[in-house]
């Protein structure tokens, strides 16, 4: 989610998560809930995470992926 933090929909996702938590709903695992809620704002809202990556929904140029990319290169 850090790679899409600048997307305006993230504010809506955070408001949604805050709302469901305040109503007593179990929003777990929270990172997955946030990711799925954000994906629901995209043109293909029911797309799984992997295909969403192939569609370019996640910004893989973001610095949050640098350690993962370095690890893969080191293999």
N, C-alpha and C positions, 0 to 999 in steps of 0.2 A: 504494500500500500504506500510505502514511502516513495516509490517511483511515480506515483500518480497523485501525490499530496497536493499539487497545485491545481488539480482539476476541481472546478466548482462543485461538482457532484459529491465530493468528499465531505463537504460541510453538511449536505443533506444526509449522507450516510451516518455521520457522527450524531446528528440530531435524531435519526431513526434509532440508532443503537442506544442512545441516552433514554429515549422514550420507552423502548421495550424493557430496558433494565429497570426504569422507574415504575413500570407496571408489574414487575415481579417475574417477567419472562426470563428464562435461562438463555442468555446469549453466549453460548459456548460451543465450540472454541471461538472466542471473540475475533481473532484475526481472520478466521474463515468466514464468520458472519459478515464482517466488514468487507471482505473481498467479494463475497457473493452479492451483497447489497450493491456494491459499486458496479459489479458486472451487470446487474439488473438495469443500470442506467445506460448501457451501451446499445448500439443498434441491434445486436443479437443478444437479447437479455438472458437467454437460457443456455448460452454457450458454456461449456466446461472450461476450467482454468487453462488446461494445456492448449486446446484449440484457440482460446482467447490470446494466448501468447503468440501462437502462429499468425493470428490476425493482426498482431501489432498493438494490442490493447495495453500491454505493459511497456514502459519505457526502459528497455534494457541498456540504454546509454547512461542511465542514472547512476550516480556514484554508489548507491546502496548495493549494486550488483558487482562492484569491483573485486571484492574478496572472493566471491564465487567464481568469477571469470579467471582470476589469478590461480585459484585452486585447480580449475579445469585445465588451464594451460600447463600447469606444473605436472599434470598426469602424463 
